Amino acid sequence: MSFVADLRVVLRGRDFRRLFGTRLVSQFSDGIFQFGVLGFAFFNPESQTTALGVAAGLAVLLLPYSVLGPFVGVFIDRWSRRQILMIAPIVRGALLLGAAALVAADVPDPVFYMAALAVLGVNRFFLAALGASLPHVVPRDQLMAANAVTPTSGTVVTFVGVGAGFLLRELFGIGDTGVAWLLATSGVVFGLSALIARTMERSLLGPSHDPDRPQTREALRNVVAGLADGARHLVGHRVAAATMGAMAAHRFFYGMATALGIILYRYYFTDGDPEAALNGVSLVVATSGVGYFLAVIITPYATEWFTITRWVPIALTSAGVLAGVLVVPFQEWGLPVAGFVLGLAGQSVKICADTTVQRDLDDVYLGRAFSVYDMLFNGMYVLAAALSAAILPPDGKSYAAVVIITAGYLASALAYRMITRTRETVSP
């Protein structure tokens, strides 16, 4: 079934529409917030950006999702999820207003990053509650369609929020004052999602009462053991494990490409002009978003034609070869096209990873496997940014980095094919 058809089916449900609206408003706010952090960390005319600073900024944006991810389920299975969806936006909005005040007061960067980490920590609970609430608002036979459309729609709306942040920055201006207004706007918009959540009945989203549920302290201790169990179960399913590994490899090399692109725009292409650099990176983000969306349309047909175990190495190989060809001349026009290619290939691999994990693993292990997935998805990206901080020159022009990215994608494609060739997938 196509994306549009899936969306049309699930939107018939009133409760789904309310939960879906809560997600869309919150992720639109996320896009504005991420653009604000991007501008503060990487394109602030009042400070210098280095590869190490890029790594720190990406760590702030992503590590809360990796570190907190496996543990938040303990709490969203015990607290009213509707109340989480009401209270978290208010808390996050207050934190964002506080962060805006800190930026306007020109506090040291580490103080701002701590505030940003607190914002993202709250957001992790919010997103986890959204995911856990979904089965309560759609019939079981529509759950697959709902799972197909909600993450994609959220990603697209986040890109729209980034675009809105770009336009608002033109209104608010550059520098700390402009960033402060962006953060404040994001806080107000995110708070609106609480009003949508309030229209749902308190007990609608669960959790259901379970008298045998372990105590919170015991449940937290069980998280680590559960992650190990999930990893062991995953390793026992070759195609699912290999496809998740392909996704992790893509995130690593995509993270290197992100750090490379930010430094190139900041210093090599624009001679240190932060406004021109931000415009250039915004264009790359936009083309990547187009690639992400196109992957949603192409991948179901491609995997039906080629099978998953052939389409994944095709995507990885294409990403490596085309990224190398487009970036190695170090011309500004090449990066937006490379962004499109990596967005298309990377989202294709992610869709395949989602599908194989959900299809091949036993249901009782799915939650733990996706916790491992979540940690890899964000952790590999941050790890790549850290490596980039060690090897990138001040202006970002590094043939070595391009070679690592290209060779890494090709090696990942070859490794994936070798692992899965004895287990051909008949259908996706």
Secondary structure, 3 states (H helix, E strand, C coil): CCHHHHHHHHCCCHHHHHHHHHHHHHHHHHHHHHHHHHHHHHCCCCCCCCHHHHHHHHHHHHHHHHHHHHHHHHHHCCCCHHHHHHHHHHHHHHHHHHHHHHHHCCCCHHHHHHHHHHHHHHHHHHHHHHHHHHHHCCCHHHHHHHHHHHHHHHHHHHHHHHHHHHHHHHHHCCHHHHHHHHHHHHHHHHHHHHHHHCCCCCCCCCCCCCCCCCCHHHHHHHHHHHHHHHHHHHHCCHHHHHHHHHHHHHHHHHHHHHHHHHHHHHHHCCCCCHHHHHHHHHHHHHHHHHHHHHHHHHHHHHHHHHCHHHHHHHHHHHHHHHHHHHHCCCCCCHHHHHHHHHHHHHHHHHHHHHHHHHHHCCHHHHHHHHHHHHHHHHHHHHHHHHHHHHHCCCCCCCHHHHHHHHHHHHHHHHHHHHHHCCCCCCCC
